[in-house]
Amino acid sequence: MFGKQLVGIGPAWPEGIGQYWRMKMPAWISVGVVGLLLVLLGAWPLIPPSSASIDAAVTDFSATRAFAHVEQIAVSPHPMGSDNLPEVRSYIVGQLAEMGLPPELQTSEAPDYFGQPGRTVPVVNVLARMEGSGSTGAIVLMAHYDTVPSTPGANDNSAAVATVLETARALTAGSVLDNDVILLFTDGEEPAPRFGSSAFVDGHPWMSDIRLVFNFEAIGGSGASLLIDVSGPDRSMIEQYITAIPHPAAFSFVTELSRLIGGSVTDFSEFRDVGVAGFDFAYMHGSPIYHTAADNTDSVGLRSLQHHGSAALALTKHFGAMDLNEPTDDSGVVFFTVGGSWVVRYSYVLAAALAVVLVFGFAGLSFSGRGVGSLRQLLSGAWKAFLAVLGGSVVVSLIWWLITIFRETPGMWESYLYLIAILLVGGLAFVGLVRRSERRTEQDLAGGALLVWVVLAALTGFALPGMSYLFLWPALVGLIVTAASGPSSRLGRIVDGLAVALPAAVVMIPAMDFFFQVAQPRPGNPGSQLVYLVAITAFVGLLVVSLLRPFWAPPRSLGDRSPTAAA
């Protein structure tokens, strides 16, 4: 991206892959600094807020206070039907009683999932209700308090139990809300049937009062409290979420994906499936500890716990003051967080319209002969670029698969180092494949790579609009830059490249992070291991490389961007 002339170190690079290694140290430092700043900008929404101390105001959520509950609950494994579970239940009941909230128990029977076949065990939900001053419906704060037999479950799900308890304490210390708040601690979530939440939905008399549900989960030890799933009227729910949450971490590609696979496999799905509106939250960094003995109190990230609690308290206060029976807007909405607190959102209709604008804009650019070559060159370049991206992704996937064989439980930062290393290898594989496939000019590949992005943006804009922004904004900026640029200096190409890199970093880094977390090895729950999904992380990253590569290529291989350059 940054050439020798930018730092005053002589003539243009020679052609060939070797040019990338002939940059002097100041140029590499410039590349590294700018790249790091872009990564930090894209990753900003994924950084949870600082944790509040034990001395925080009594009406505020404090992760330090909440963590004291985790220490009491996550002493040993306590699966459904086990001898340890009643002790955890007694602790929750005692905490509710201390807050002046009379606890109730809902008991049902379920198969002894973790014990003797043919035997049944009791499934006991713990509930409490905070009466509102003029209720228009009830809001549920939910967390399951059981674990699998292999883990004390400090994150999954003692941290969520602590979140609900500390949120309830903060609410009791403040003014009474208009709407009722139900605290629901479910038993039997870990087996697939989700016995506790299904028993509540199917048979508890409070169910008819419920208008909203907020569920909290974790499959790791740190990271942002990410909005995993949303039910109810889309646009209204997202608008209220944005208004209420001080540190939003919401991306419509995640909720779109959740819907594609049938929703998050948590207690939340029981409510969503019967039409109750709500939000499902989880943090997921460091997920190799999931369902293992390593999910202990030492692994709990206080910042993640604070993010859970800040969301729970803010949402409850916000919806607690609303008329829950007001008409709502159910239109589809695309949304993604930028920076620490800004959420971009727009309708599905606008997403489709922008996709159409992008397609016609690219077609017009192609027919005008400005910078993207003829149709034959475009198709050839698109095919070469796609194959190069695919080839690099295969290389990355194979390396990651080998790593997971020898490192079943890599630490979070360790896994990121692996990711950086294998993406560099994948990037080199991409560059090598591109150089090997070249027969005419870089212009073919530049226009072809942009065509790949345009096609992906158009397809998702109509079929999967929640995901479309991932491709739309980098492609749209790339199109504008290509159309506006004529023959330019090295510095001009750098500016053009930064203009395209900015939206690519903002939208793609959260997506790459999400899929990489999903691709983590999880030996405690082999059924949740999706290590092959690192291919999506690599594919997305190398797509960005394909879009940006023309801006760091040397002038002589780029051509003059005129119609005759590729003749």
Secondary structure, DSSP 8 states (H G I E B T S, - for coil): ---GGGGT--S---SSGGGGGS--HHHHHHHHHHHHHHHHHHHGGGS------TTS-TTS--HHHHHHHHHHHTTS--BTT-SSHHHHHHHHHHHHHHTT---EEEEEEEE-TTS-TT-EEEEEEEEEEE--SS-SSEEEEEEE--B-TT---IIIIIIHHHHHHHHHHHHHTS---SSEEEEEEES--SSTT-HHHHHHHHH-GGGGGEEEEEEEEESSSBS--EEEEEESSHHHHHHHHHHH-SS---BHHHHHHHHHTTS-SSTHHHHHTTT-EEEEEEE-BTGGGTTSTT-SGGG--HHHHHHHHHHHHHHHHHHHTS-TTS------EEEEEETTTEEEEEEHHHHHHHHHHHHHHHHHHHHHTSSS--HHHHHHHHHHHHHHHHHHHHHHHHHHHHHHHH-SS--HHHHHHHHHHHHHHHHHHHHHHHHHH-SS-HHHHHHHHHHHHHHHHHHHHHH-HHHHHHHHHHHHHHHHHHHH--S--HHHHHHHHHHHHHHHHHHHHHHHHHHHHHTS--TT-GGG--GGGHHHHHHHHHHHHHHHHHHHS-HHHH--SSTTTT-
